[in-house]
Amino acid sequence: MQACKNGIESTRKNSQASERFETKNVATGHKFNLKATNGQVIGTSEVYNSLSGMNNGISSVMKNAPEAPILDLS
């Protein structure tokens, strides 16, 4: 359970640093990874059809991740 809590905290913290978002062009569009300070990928987006869609996705993560509700379904 502690590892899960650590992962959530890492996501919340790293989502506030734009340099933690790695953007990629893929054959079907654009996507991004959210990386921790050690370089480990801690989140991967869906594939977006447009660059603006991907940028909106990053903005949404930055805005919502810090206060996103946590539901324990275990």
Residue pairs with C-beta under 8 A, 6 or more apart in sequence:
7 42
8 70
10 36
10 42
11 34
11 42
11 43
11 65
12 65
12 66
12 68
14 20
14 34
14 35
14 36
14 37
14 42
15 34
15 61
15 62
15 65
15 66
16 62
16 65
16 66
18 58
18 62
20 34
20 35
20 36
20 37
21 32
21 33
21 34
21 35
21 58
21 61
22 32
22 33
22 34
22 35
22 41
23 30
23 31
23 32
23 54
23 58
24 30
24 31
24 32
24 33
26 47
28 47
29 47
29 48
29 49
29 50
29 53
29 54
30 47
30 48
30 49
30 50
30 51
30 53
30 54
31 44
31 45
31 46
31 47
31 48
31 54
32 44
32 45
32 54
32 57
32 58
33 41
33 43
33 44
33 45
34 41
34 42
34 43
34 44
34 61
35 41
35 42
36 42
43 61
45 54
45 57
45 58
45 61
46 57
48 54
48 57
